[in-house]
Amino acid sequence: MDIQVGDILKLKKQHPCGSKEWEVLRAGADFRLKCTGCGHQIMIARRALEKSVKEIRQKP
């Protein structure tokens, strides 16, 4: 799966704030994601992220 820094990911499950979209801040073996709704940041393993991605949008 080709995920780059700056991409917006739509995940299967929503964040408690109600948003399903996350911005990629760091890519590699682990990803740092920022919730587009509330700004909360998380680190997630590549394998776990690839299973939960529904859609990838390129940031304009």
PyMOL commands that set and color helices and strands:
alter all, ss='L'
color gray80, all
select helices_A, chain A and resi 46-52
alter helices_A, ss='H'
color red, helices_A
select strands_A, chain A and resi 8-11+21-26+30-35+41-45+53-57
alter strands_A, ss='S'
color yellow, strands_A
deselect
rebuild
show_as cartoon
